[in-house]
Amino acid sequence: MRFVGSGILTRLPLALATVAALGALGCSAVEKGADMVQDAGKSDTARANVGDCINVIEGSMIDSETEPVDCSSDRAVYKVVQVFDDKTECHEDYTSYEETLNGGTTAFLCLAPNFKQGLCYNESMLTGYKFVACTAAEASFKVVQRIDGQADENLCGEDADKFLTLSEPKTTFCLGSPKS
């Protein structure tokens, strides 16, 4: 992810994205059954697949509240681009989400921004991105243009004072004031 201007983050802090999973279930079963038991302790977000979208309801340093949502939803702030069972280093374009149980990683997702043109978002060093109304005091930026299939900040017009580009999937987000 490339950013110009101040205030835009590239990653949710790992501590923020670490979610305390539900109690562990003990069971001996065939591999498929063991996977089902392992998944039983995961949140809905941790069970997301590549291509699913995530909404950040509330972010914190200790416990974030997130939920899977339809990718066409205004609240689909992130799109899942990679899924792992172990902690991994996500590409610089992506935000990481980690869920742990008893000190071990149970799910690790790499997430790409999925901003919608015309909508506003809050950006925080502690909580990453969150959908907000453009009239909200906490609105940090508005997506004045979204260009899919190209990662080129030169495509942004004069109404954009910042930009964000993704190398995969190639996307350009032209950002401006939430008040415009």
Beta strands, then each sheet from edge to edge (+ up, - down):
strand 1: 2-4
strand 2: 19-20
strand 3: 53-58
strand 4: 65-69
strand 5: 78-84
strand 6: 95-101
strand 7: 104-113
strand 8: 120-124
strand 9: 128-132
strand 10: 141-148
strand 11: 162-167
strand 12: 170-176
sheet 1: 1+ 11- 12+ 10- 8+ 9-
sheet 2: 2+ 6+ 7- 5+ 3- 4+
end
